[in-house]
Amino acid sequence: MDEKDQHERGLKLRINMFGREAVEKRMSAFGEFGKPLQHIINAYAYGDVWSRTALPPATKSLVMVGMMAAAGHPSELRVHLNGAVKNGATPEQIQEVLLLLTLYCGIPASNEAHRIAAEVLREHGKL
C-alpha cells in the first residue's frame, strides 16, 4: 500500500471514529503549518497502527483513554473518550480504566479524567 492510500484509509477511519466536523476542525487548527503533522496522524497513526486488527477498536480506545488521562492531556482525553464510545466501549469499561488510573497515577489525575469522562458520557446519553 502506498503512502497516499494509507493516508486516505487513515482519514476515513478517523472520520468514522470522531465525525467529519471534529476531524476537519482538528486538521485545520494549525493551518498550513500543521499539514505535515496531520499527514503523519492520518497516514501512520490511523492508516497504519489504528488499522491493525490484533486488538479490537474498543480496546485500542480504552488504552488511549488510559494513556491520555495518565499523561494529563485533557483535550486528547476528550477526543479519545468520544472515540471509545463510538467504538463500543461501555461506561463500565471506561470506569474500570479510570479506576486503574487512580491506583497507578494518582487521585488528582483520576479526578480530572472522571470529570471529563462523565461530561462525554452525558453528551452521548450514556449516563
VENDADA-V492328 format. One record per residue. RES is the residue in one letter. SS is DSSP state (H for helix, E for strand, - for the rest). PHI is phi in radians with two decimals (NA if undefined). BURIAL is b if it has 9 or more other ideal C-beta (glycine too) atoms within 8 Angstrom, else e. Layout:
BEGIN
<<RES/SS/PHI/BURIAL> <RES/SS/PHI/BURIAL>>
END
This chain:
BEGIN
<<M/-/NA/e> <D/-/-1.44/e> <E/H/-1.07/e> <K/H/-1.14/e> <D/H/-1.12/e> <Q/H/-1.10/b> <H/H/-1.07/b> <E/H/-1.14/b> <R/H/-1.08/b> <G/H/-1.15/b> <L/H/-1.10/b> <K/H/-1.08/e> <L/H/-1.10/b> <R/H/-1.06/b> <I/H/-1.13/b> <N/H/-1.04/e> <M/H/-1.34/b> <F/H/-2.02/b> <G/-/1.61/e> <R/H/-1.01/e> <E/H/-1.06/e> <A/H/-1.13/b> <V/H/-1.19/b> <E/H/-1.09/e> <K/H/-1.09/e> <R/H/-1.19/b> <M/H/-1.22/e> <S/H/-1.72/e> <A/-/-1.01/e> <F/-/-1.94/e> <G/H/1.04/e> <E/H/-1.06/e> <F/H/-1.01/e> <G/H/-1.56/b> <K/H/-1.02/e> <P/H/-1.07/e> <L/H/-1.09/e> <Q/H/-1.11/b> <H/H/-1.10/b> <I/H/-1.07/b> <I/H/-1.06/b> <N/H/-1.18/b> <A/H/-1.28/b> <Y/H/-1.74/b> <A/H/-1.16/b> <Y/H/-1.65/b> <G/H/-1.30/b> <D/H/-2.00/b> <V/H/-1.10/e> <W/-/-1.17/b> <S/-/-1.48/b> <R/-/-1.18/e> <T/-/-1.97/e> <A/-/-1.13/e> <L/-/-2.04/e> <P/-/-1.20/e> <P/H/-0.95/b> <A/H/-1.08/b> <T/H/-1.15/e> <K/H/-1.04/b> <S/H/-1.10/b> <L/H/-1.11/b> <V/H/-1.08/b> <M/H/-1.10/b> <V/H/-1.02/b> <G/H/-1.08/b> <M/H/-1.19/e> <M/H/-1.20/b> <A/H/-1.17/b> <A/H/-1.13/b> <A/H/-1.40/e> <G/-/1.27/e> <H/-/-1.93/e> <P/H/-1.09/b> <S/H/-1.16/e> <E/H/-1.20/e> <L/H/-1.03/b> <R/H/-1.04/b> <V/H/-1.01/b> <H/H/-1.35/b> <L/H/-1.17/b> <N/H/-1.06/b> <G/H/-1.10/b> <A/H/-1.07/b> <V/H/-1.09/b> <K/H/-1.06/b> <N/-/-1.47/b> <G/-/1.68/e> <A/-/-1.19/b> <T/-/-1.55/e> <P/H/-0.98/e> <E/H/-1.14/e> <Q/H/-1.16/b> <I/H/-1.08/b> <Q/H/-1.04/b> <E/H/-1.08/e> <V/H/-1.06/b> <L/H/-1.24/b> <L/H/-1.22/b> <L/H/-1.08/b> <L/H/-0.99/b> <T/H/-0.99/b> <L/H/-1.21/e> <Y/H/-1.76/e> <C/H/-2.14/b> <G/-/1.88/e> <I/H/-1.16/e> <P/H/-1.01/e> <A/H/-1.11/b> <S/H/-1.22/b> <N/H/-1.02/e> <E/H/-1.10/b> <A/H/-1.15/b> <H/H/-1.10/b> <R/H/-1.05/e> <I/H/-1.16/b> <A/H/-1.08/b> <A/H/-1.07/b> <E/H/-1.06/b> <V/H/-1.11/b> <L/H/-1.12/b> <R/H/-1.11/b> <E/H/-1.02/e> <H/-/-1.62/e> <G/-/1.19/e> <K/-/-1.72/e> <L/-/-2.12/e>>
END
